[in-house]
């Protein structure tokens, strides 16, 4: 197939994206998402409590214990004490019902927190082992409630990860987790997605030249994102439907970038994201940012998760237009591609045998003018040999209905 230099560059960029940001991502030999199987076998000292050490990046720098004196209101706290910059978590398993919405919560505080100056900001959080679902991070000595809602999908058992530190965000300090709860709610499902699209107009980050998008850029971005409704419905053969796209244009600049990729640090814009997520059942978040000149060649990033929602990021340079040579034209290809990375992540949680989004050459999708669309069609409709396309259950979105009820551990 004859590619222009730009197509080759874009494919190299996106391949690098998969290696850098997908669920198989490793940095310094550690998983970005906590693995399902704990690597430590010794129970916590108090046998009456059903928690155990789960995993640590550097086991020599963590101490796990229970504490019946430093608590919020419950009988005990689980303590994950990082004596040096580390990423570690303790865990407990709960039985869960598939295709249901759950909420986990805990009161959390961190004493003597210190962030690794070479990483993003870490801290204490709660999440689901083996997935990217994770709450906000807490870094102070004041008790704060952390919570996270998530779908069980095909799980019949899950493990809460009480985490101190994070991938590419190691930290030291003593994290206390008290009043830990898991609750279940009635759930409704559909395949109609609701997307939140945030367009950031400005970059004002230390060490980088300021960048901006103008009104003409915004109009082009909105028009291009609007095309994904028809594209995804057509390519998937009706398996996926975008029911609504909510747009918001923000003057507030991006001020913190991630080391390495120079992409947006999501924790640094958590206030903006959280304010817009309250009360809305969004299925995916699209960020469009003016980082095209500073993002280390990344035109798009996908396969990421903010709290429990897939998030993708598209980097632009003012005046540039979307689209690559294709017949018929496919101007929204980069948006479709990054959303497919999110579906790839979900499908692999359900069926680990799902092919990588970048396996098109392996399955013979090459040497065609419209290769992207043809490959995406086979991938989304799962017509690949061995059923290695997207699992149809990956299209299902979950919404909570009614109140939560407590669930007990084994």
C-alpha positions in Angstrom: 0.0 0.0 0.0 1.3 3.4 -0.8 1.1 5.8 2.1 2.0 9.4 2.2 4.6 10.5 4.7 1.9 11.9 6.8 -0.1 8.7 7.0 3.1 6.8 7.9 3.8 9.3 10.7 0.2 9.1 12.0 0.2 5.3 12.1 3.6 5.4 13.9 2.2 7.9 16.4 -0.9 5.9 17.0 1.1 2.6 17.4 3.2 4.4 19.9 0.1 5.5 21.7 -1.1 1.9 22.0 2.2 0.9 23.5 2.3 3.9 25.9 -1.3 4.2 27.0 -3.2 0.9 26.6 -4.0 -1.6 29.3 -0.7 -3.5 28.5 1.3 -0.4 29.5 4.3 -0.9 31.7 6.7 1.6 33.2 9.8 0.4 35.0 8.3 -3.1 34.9 5.1 -2.4 36.7 1.5 -2.7 35.5 -0.5 0.5 35.1 -3.7 -1.4 36.1 -3.3 -3.5 39.3 -3.2 -7.2 38.3 -5.9 -9.6 39.4 -3.7 -12.0 41.3 -2.0 -10.6 44.4 1.8 -11.1 44.4 2.0 -11.2 48.2 0.8 -14.2 50.2 1.1 -13.2 53.8 -2.1 -12.1 55.4 -2.4 -8.8 57.3 -1.5 -9.3 61.0 -5.1 -9.2 62.3 -6.6 -12.5 61.1 -10.1 -11.3 62.0 -10.0 -8.9 59.1 -10.3 -10.4 55.6 -7.8 -8.1 53.8 -4.4 -9.1 52.4 -1.4 -7.4 50.8 -2.2 -7.2 47.1 0.7 -5.9 45.1 3.6 -3.6 45.2 6.1 -2.2 42.7 8.9 -2.3 45.2 8.0 -4.7 48.0 11.0 -3.6 50.1 9.5 -0.2 50.5 6.0 -1.0 51.8 4.5 -2.2 55.0 0.9 -3.5 55.2 -0.9 -3.6 58.6 -4.2 -3.0 60.4 -4.7 -0.2 62.9 -7.5 -0.1 65.5 -6.5 3.3 66.9 -6.2 5.5 63.8 -9.8 5.1 62.4 -12.5 7.4 61.2 -15.5 5.8 62.8 -15.1 2.1 62.1 -13.3 -0.6 64.0 -10.1 -0.5 62.1 -8.1 1.0 59.3 -6.1 -0.8 56.6 -2.6 0.8 56.4 -0.4 0.9 53.3 2.8 2.5 54.4 5.3 3.4 51.6 8.7 4.1 53.2 10.0 5.3 49.8 8.5 6.3 46.4 6.3 3.3 45.6 3.0 2.1 44.2 1.3 -0.6 46.4 -2.1 -1.8 47.3 -4.0 -4.0 49.7 -7.1 -6.0 48.6 -10.2 -7.9 49.6 -12.4 -10.0 47.4 -16.2 -9.6 47.2 -18.8 -11.6 45.4 -20.6 -9.5 42.8 -23.5 -10.0 40.4 -22.7 -9.6 36.7 -24.0 -6.6 34.8 -24.7 -4.5 37.9 -23.6 -1.1 39.2 -21.6 -1.0 42.4 -20.1 1.7 44.5 -17.1 1.4 46.7 -16.2 4.0 49.3 -13.7 4.6 52.2 -12.6 7.3 54.5 -8.9 8.0 53.7 -6.0 10.1 54.9 -2.3 10.2 54.2 0.4 11.2 56.7 3.8 12.4 55.6 2.9 12.4 51.9 5.8 13.1 49.5 5.4 13.0 45.7 8.2 11.6 43.5 9.6 14.7 41.7 10.1 12.6 38.5 6.5 11.4 38.3 3.0 12.8 38.2 1.4 13.4 41.6 0.4 10.1 43.3 -1.5 9.7 46.6 -4.1 7.3 48.1 -7.0 6.0 46.1 -9.5 3.1 45.9 -10.2 1.1 42.8 -10.9 -2.3 41.3 -7.9 -4.7 40.8 -7.4 -5.8 37.3 -9.1 -2.7 35.8 -8.4 1.0 35.3 -11.3 2.0 37.5 -10.0 4.3 40.2 -11.2 7.1 42.5 -9.6 10.5 42.9 -6.3 10.6 44.8 -5.9 12.0 48.3 -2.7 13.4 49.7 -3.4 15.1 53.0 -3.7 14.2 56.7 -7.4 15.0 56.8 -10.0 12.2 56.6 -11.7 12.4 53.2 -14.4 10.2 51.6 -13.3 8.6 48.4 -15.8 6.7 46.3 -16.2 5.1 42.9 -19.1 3.7 41.0 -18.4 1.0 38.4 -20.1 -1.7 36.4 -19.3 -5.4 37.2 -19.9 -6.4 33.6 -19.0 -10.1 33.5 -17.4 -10.3 36.9 -18.7 -12.7 39.6 -15.9 -11.7 42.0 -13.9 -8.5 42.3 -11.2 -7.2 44.6 -11.1 -3.6 46.0 -7.6 -2.2 45.7 -6.6 0.2 48.5 -3.8 2.0 46.7 -0.9 4.2 47.9 0.8 5.6 44.8 0.1 5.0 41.2 1.7 4.0 37.9 4.0 6.9 36.8 2.9 8.6 40.0 4.8 6.9 42.9 4.8 8.5 46.3 5.9 7.9 49.9 3.8 8.3 53.1 1.3 6.3 55.2 -2.2 5.9 53.8 -5.0 4.9 56.1 -8.3 3.4 54.7 -11.2 3.3 57.2 -15.0 2.6 56.9 -14.6 0.6 53.7 -17.9 -0.2 52.0 -19.2 -1.8 48.8 -22.8 -1.3 47.7 -24.9 -2.5 44.8 -27.8 -0.7 43.0 -30.4 -1.7 40.5 -29.1 -1.3 37.0 -30.3 -0.5 33.5 -28.3 -1.2 30.4 -28.3 0.0 26.8 -25.9 0.4 23.8 -26.7 4.1 23.4 -23.6 6.1 24.4 -23.5 9.6 25.8 -20.3 11.6 25.2 -18.9 14.6 26.9 -16.6 16.6 24.5 -14.5 19.3 26.2 -12.5 21.7 24.0 -9.7 23.5 25.9 -8.7 26.7 24.1 -5.5 27.5 25.9 -2.2 26.0 27.1 -0.3 27.9 29.8 2.1 25.4 31.4 5.5 26.1 32.9 8.3 25.3 30.5 6.1 25.3 27.4 5.2 28.2 25.0 1.6 29.3 25.2 -0.8 27.8 22.6 -4.4 28.6 21.7 -7.3 27.5 19.5 -9.6 30.1 17.9 -13.3 30.3 17.0 -12.7 28.8 13.5 -10.8 25.8 15.1 -13.7 25.2 17.5 -16.2 25.2 14.7 -14.2 22.7 12.8 -13.7 20.5 15.9 -17.4 20.5 16.7 -18.3 19.6 13.1 -15.8 16.8 13.0 -16.8 15.3 16.3 -20.4 15.4 15.2 -19.5 13.0 12.4 -18.7 10.1 14.8 -22.4 9.5 15.3 -22.9 8.3 11.8 -19.4 6.8 11.5 -19.6 4.5 14.5 -23.2 3.5 13.8 -22.3 2.6 10.2 -19.0 0.9 10.9 -20.4 -1.2 13.8 -23.5 -2.2 11.8 -25.7 -0.7 14.4 -24.1 -2.4 17.3 -23.1 1.0 18.8 -25.1 4.2 18.8 -24.0 7.7 20.0 -27.2 9.0 21.5 -25.9 12.5 22.6 -22.7 14.6 22.4 -22.5 17.4 24.9 -20.0 20.1 24.1 -18.2 22.5 26.4 -15.6 25.1 25.4 -13.2 26.1 28.1 -11.1 29.3 28.4 -9.4 28.0 31.5 -5.9 26.9 30.4 -4.3 23.5 30.7 -1.5 24.1 33.2 -0.1 20.7 34.0 1.2 18.1 31.5 2.3 14.5 32.0 6.0 13.8 31.8 7.0 11.8 28.7 4.0 12.4 26.5 3.3 16.0 27.4 -0.4 15.2 27.4 -3.0 16.7 29.8 -2.7 15.6 33.4 -6.2 14.5 34.2 -5.9 15.0 38.0 -4.9 18.6 37.4 -8.2 19.2 35.6 -10.3 17.0 37.9 -12.4 19.9 39.2 -13.4 20.7 35.7 -14.2 17.1 34.9 -16.0 16.3 38.2 -18.2 19.3 37.9 -19.5 18.2 34.5 -19.8 14.5 35.4 -22.1 15.0 38.4 -25.6 13.6 37.7 -24.8 12.7 34.1 -24.3 9.1 32.9 -21.6 9.8 30.3 -20.1 6.8 28.6 -16.9 8.5 27.2 -15.0 11.8 27.5 -13.3 13.4 24.6 -10.7 16.1 25.3 -9.5 18.3 22.5 -6.5 20.4 23.5 -4.1 22.9 21.8 -1.1 20.6 22.4 -0.2 19.6 18.9 3.1 21.4 19.0 4.2 20.1 22.4 2.8 16.6 22.8 5.9 14.7 21.7 4.3 13.7 18.4 1.1 12.2 19.9 -1.8 13.3 17.7 -4.2 11.3 19.9 -4.3 9.2 23.1 -6.8 6.5 23.9 -7.5 3.5 26.1 -7.4 5.7 29.3 -9.9 5.9 32.1 -10.9 8.8 34.3 -12.5 7.4 37.4 -14.8 4.8 35.7 -15.2 6.5 32.3 -13.1 6.0 29.2 -11.3 9.2 28.1 -9.5 10.1 24.9 -7.4 13.1 24.0 -6.9 14.7 20.7 -4.1 17.3 20.2 -4.4 20.1 17.7 -2.5 22.9 16.2 -4.5 26.0 15.4 -5.4 26.1 11.7 -4.9 22.4 11.1 -7.8 20.3 9.6 -8.7 16.8 10.5 -8.6 13.9 8.0 -6.2 11.7 6.1 -6.2 10.6 2.4 -9.1 8.1 2.1 -11.8 7.2 -0.3 -14.5 8.0 0.8 -13.2 10.8 3.0 -12.8 10.0 6.7 -12.2 13.3 8.6 -13.3 11.9 12.0 -10.9 8.9 11.8 -8.7 10.0 14.7 -11.8 10.3 17.0 -13.2 7.0 15.9 -9.7 5.4 16.4 -9.3 6.7 20.0 -12.9 5.6 21.0 -12.1 2.2 19.5 -9.1 2.0 21.9 -11.6 2.5 24.8 -13.8 -0.3 23.4 -10.6 -2.4 23.0 -9.9 -1.9 26.7 -13.4 -2.9 27.7 -13.5 -5.9 25.4 -10.2 -7.2 26.8 -11.6 -7.0 30.3 -14.4 -9.3 29.1 -12.4 -11.4 26.7 -8.6 -11.3 26.9 -8.3 -12.9 23.5 -9.6 -9.7 21.8 -7.1 -8.6 19.1 -5.2 -5.4 19.5 -6.6 -2.5 17.5 -3.3 -2.3 15.7 -3.4 -5.9 14.5 -4.9 -5.0 11.1 -1.8 -6.2 9.2 -2.0 -9.6 11.0 -5.5 -10.1 9.7 -4.7 -9.0 6.2 -6.2 -5.5 6.2 -3.6 -3.6 4.2 -2.9 -2.3 0.7 -6.2 -0.5 0.4 -7.2 3.1 0.0 -9.8 2.8 2.7 -8.0 0.4 4.9 -8.9 2.1 8.2 -12.6 1.9 7.6 -12.5 -1.7 6.3 -10.4 -2.8 9.3 -12.6 -0.9 11.8 -15.7 -2.6 10.3 -14.3 -6.1 10.7 -13.1 -5.2 14.2 -16.3 -3.7 15.5 -18.6 -6.3 13.9 -16.3 -9.1 15.1 -16.0 -10.9 11.7 -12.4 -11.7 12.4 -11.2 -15.4 12.5 -11.5 -16.9 15.9 -14.0 -14.2 17.0 -11.1 -11.9 18.0 -12.8 -8.7 17.2 -14.7 -6.6 19.8 -16.9 -8.6 22.1 -20.4 -7.3 21.6 -20.8 -6.9 25.4 -18.2 -4.1 25.2 -20.8 -1.8 23.7 -23.1 -2.1 26.7 -23.3 1.0 29.0 -24.6 0.8 32.5 -26.8 3.3 34.5 -27.6 3.1 38.2 -31.3 3.0 39.1 -32.4 3.3 42.7 -30.5 3.3 45.9 -27.4 1.3 46.8 -27.4 -1.6 49.3 -24.5 -2.9 51.2 -22.6 -6.1 50.2 -20.5 -8.1 52.6 -17.1 -9.7 51.8 -16.6 -13.5 51.9 
